[in-house]
Amino acid sequence: MADVLALEIVTPERLLVREDVTAVQVPAANGYLGVLPGHAALLAELGTGYLNYEAGGKRWYLAVHGGYLEILADHVRVLATAAERAEEIDVERARAAMKRAQEQMFNASLGVDPAFALEAVARAQARLDAAAQKQTTAA
């Protein structure tokens, strides 16, 4: 059994990651999955949250939202609807998006579908969480 996994993370717009990693944690639709080399094959729906992986002795973070996840014994492929590296996240913009989404969720007079607003809150929280993790590991 190999000590590494080939990890690919792509969106419709770009390839974000293609490298060998030792571990991956990824948000599936029903909770987080930890993946190590030799994992059982699995196809799952990608959730909203932050994905992290270990490569070269460092941990890297991305915010991801929607899509699919394929796990094989030596390969993890993440096909995300949207994804951002933690270092690319504009924290002030994410905070503003969170505030806007919370206002929409709690103010019915705005006419926004509560499910849509809740999803927007989850996306903003994933971006803020990924950015916060990046900052704590850099210290």
C-alpha positions as CSV (number, residue, x, y, z in Angstrom):
1,M,0.0,0.0,0.0
2,A,1.3,3.5,-0.9
3,D,1.9,6.2,1.7
4,V,0.3,8.9,-0.5
5,L,-2.9,9.7,-2.3
6,A,-3.1,11.6,-5.6
7,L,-5.5,14.6,-4.9
8,E,-7.3,16.6,-7.5
9,I,-9.6,19.4,-6.8
10,V,-11.3,21.1,-9.7
11,T,-14.2,23.5,-10.4
12,P,-15.8,24.2,-13.8
13,E,-13.4,27.2,-14.1
14,R,-10.0,25.8,-13.0
15,L,-7.8,23.2,-11.5
16,L,-7.0,24.2,-7.9
17,V,-4.9,21.2,-6.6
18,R,-3.1,18.3,-8.2
19,E,-0.6,16.8,-5.9
20,D,0.4,13.8,-3.7
21,V,-0.9,14.1,-0.2
22,T,-0.8,12.0,3.0
23,A,-4.4,12.8,4.3
24,V,-7.5,14.6,3.3
25,Q,-10.6,15.8,5.2
26,V,-13.5,16.7,3.0
27,P,-17.1,17.8,3.7
28,A,-19.5,15.3,2.3
29,A,-23.2,16.1,2.2
30,N,-23.8,14.2,5.4
31,G,-20.6,15.1,7.3
32,Y,-16.9,15.2,7.1
33,L,-14.9,12.2,5.7
34,G,-11.3,11.5,6.6
35,V,-9.3,9.9,3.9
36,L,-6.0,8.1,4.1
37,P,-4.1,6.0,1.6
38,G,-5.9,2.6,1.1
39,H,-9.4,4.0,1.7
40,A,-12.3,2.0,0.4
41,A,-13.8,3.2,-2.9
42,L,-16.6,5.7,-2.5
43,L,-18.6,8.1,-4.5
44,A,-20.3,10.9,-2.5
45,E,-22.0,14.2,-2.8
46,L,-19.8,17.1,-1.8
47,G,-21.1,19.3,1.0
48,T,-20.3,22.9,2.0
49,G,-17.4,23.5,4.3
50,Y,-13.7,23.6,4.4
51,L,-11.5,20.8,3.0
52,N,-8.0,20.3,4.3
53,Y,-5.1,18.1,3.2
54,E,-1.6,17.4,4.3
55,A,1.3,17.6,1.8
56,G,4.9,18.2,2.4
57,G,4.5,18.3,6.1
58,K,2.1,21.3,5.9
59,R,-1.7,21.5,6.1
60,W,-3.6,23.3,3.4
61,Y,-7.2,24.6,3.4
62,L,-9.9,25.3,0.9
63,A,-13.5,26.4,1.1
64,V,-15.7,24.1,-1.1
65,H,-19.4,24.1,-2.0
66,G,-21.4,21.4,-3.8
67,G,-20.4,18.9,-6.4
68,Y,-19.1,15.3,-6.1
69,L,-16.3,13.4,-4.5
70,E,-14.6,10.2,-5.8
71,I,-12.4,8.2,-3.5
72,L,-10.2,5.3,-4.6
73,A,-7.5,3.5,-2.7
74,D,-4.8,5.8,-4.1
75,H,-6.7,8.8,-5.5
76,V,-9.2,11.4,-4.3
77,R,-11.0,13.5,-6.9
78,V,-13.1,16.5,-5.8
79,L,-15.4,18.0,-8.5
80,A,-16.6,21.1,-6.8
81,T,-19.3,23.6,-7.9
82,A,-17.2,26.3,-6.2
83,A,-13.9,26.2,-4.3
84,E,-11.3,28.7,-3.1
85,R,-7.9,28.3,-1.5
86,A,-7.8,29.8,2.0
87,E,-5.2,32.4,1.0
88,E,-7.4,33.6,-1.9
89,I,-10.4,34.4,0.4
90,D,-11.2,38.0,1.0
91,V,-12.2,37.9,4.6
92,E,-14.0,41.2,4.7
93,R,-16.0,40.3,1.6
94,A,-16.9,36.9,3.3
95,R,-18.0,38.7,6.5
96,A,-20.2,41.1,4.4
97,A,-21.7,38.1,2.6
98,M,-22.4,36.4,6.0
99,K,-24.1,39.5,7.3
100,R,-26.2,39.9,4.2
101,A,-27.2,36.2,4.3
102,Q,-28.2,36.3,7.9
103,E,-30.3,39.4,7.3
104,Q,-32.1,37.6,4.5
105,M,-32.6,34.5,6.6
106,F,-34.1,36.4,9.6
107,N,-36.1,39.1,7.7
108,A,-39.0,37.5,5.8
109,S,-40.0,40.9,4.4
110,L,-37.0,40.7,2.1
111,G,-38.8,37.9,0.2
112,V,-35.7,35.6,0.1
113,D,-36.3,31.9,0.3
114,P,-35.1,30.8,3.8
115,A,-33.4,27.7,2.3
116,F,-31.4,29.9,-0.1
117,A,-30.4,32.2,2.7
118,L,-29.3,29.3,4.9
119,E,-27.2,28.0,2.0
120,A,-25.6,31.4,1.6
121,V,-24.8,31.4,5.3
122,A,-23.1,28.0,5.0
123,R,-21.0,29.2,2.1
124,A,-19.9,32.3,3.9
125,Q,-19.1,30.3,7.0
126,A,-17.0,27.8,5.0
127,R,-15.0,30.7,3.5
128,L,-14.5,32.3,7.0
129,D,-13.5,28.9,8.5
130,A,-11.0,28.1,5.8
131,A,-9.4,31.6,6.1
132,A,-9.3,31.3,9.9
133,Q,-7.6,27.9,9.7
134,K,-5.0,29.2,7.3
135,Q,-4.2,32.0,9.7
136,T,-3.8,29.7,12.7
137,T,-1.5,27.3,11.0
138,A,0.8,30.1,9.7
139,A,1.5,31.3,13.3
